[in-house]
Amino acid sequence: MDVRHLSFRLLQVYVQVVRLASVSAAARLLHLTQPTVSLQLKKLADEVGQPLLEYREGKVHTTYVGDALFQAASDVLSRFDDFSALLEEAKGGRSGTLSLGIVTTAKYVMPTILGAFDKMNPKIDVTLNVGNRAHILNRFAHQDDDLYLFSQPPSGEQVQACRIIKNPLQLLAPADHWATRYCEQGGELDFAQLKNERFLMREPGSATRMQFESWLSSQGVELSKTMQIESNEAIRLSVASGLGLAVLSTYTLAQSNDQFKILKVKGFPLNSHWYLVARKDKRLSASARRLVQFIAQHLTDCIEAQWVVEDIAALDQYFS
């Protein structure tokens, strides 16, 4: 392959097709016609001399060579994005773009951080993508964002994850529940006393559910009745309405006037953390590095110090 025959436009088209797994979607995003995109892909494959893409079940998938080209093209384009940002900064202002992918419960944490970050970096345009864990895992797999916030980070050799915030999980009951009255009288419950109660649970794959189920397994406890609800807010309201008990992040309970109480139960709250996550095979943009530095230096200005991990100052070095 003669790299002199490659152009940035060819690489940009190819990267968007792979990320979106669709020629037509890439064409719309790039404001090109579908035949034009198809022609660009054929030209690129001819230059490489190997098949780059294959089509299965209506979606585009990379071949072995195609995946390697995608990684190389993404790296090249990312480096020139950094160069463009550097040029902008050289003109006298901090600017750039930053894309974040966060799981649903992190919406109670990240906006506070971003509000303070924006005051110090007003020329950085931030996009915040919020979804359940499965959705954000998919974004992580497709390298859609610069940084991610998980309470249960993904696994794999390409994962770079560091704890930044404590995220205790509390056990909740309706205000008029017998367990609530028992705790209000100064008692502490054993979980075995609650195992026959109905527990309201997030969907399978939810980090809160995964951690709770892991704890149940470690205690040799099986719940007799559960009800699945795919929203923290709906679970909180359902607890207040007397539908059952639940385990939720402390952050989902802030500023709530719902009629529920936190129970005193041995083993609770469960220890959990928020993790800042990046991909090892994707270079952090200048804007992403700036956010990492901000969190390392100013997180205690954004949230109460008791919730910040002790070694937060080392975060910048971890992602360097």
Buried (B, 14 or more C-beta within 10 A) or exposed (E): EEEEEBEEEBBBBBBBBBBBBBBEBBBBBBEBEBEEBBEBBEBBBEBBEBEBBEEEEEEBEBBEBBEBBBBEBBEBBBEEBBEEBEEBBEEEEBBBBBBBBBBBBBBBBBEEBBEBBEEEBEEBEBEBBBBBBEBBBEBBEEBBBBBBBBBBBBEEEBBBBBBBBBBBBBBBBBBEBEBBEBBEEEEEBEBEBBBEBBBBBBEEEBBBBBBBBEBBEEBEEEBEEEEEBEEBEEBBBBBBEBBBBBBBBBBBBEEEEBBBBBBBBEEBBBEBBBBBBBBEEBBBBBBBBBBBBBBBEBBEEBBEEEBBBEEBEEBBEBBE
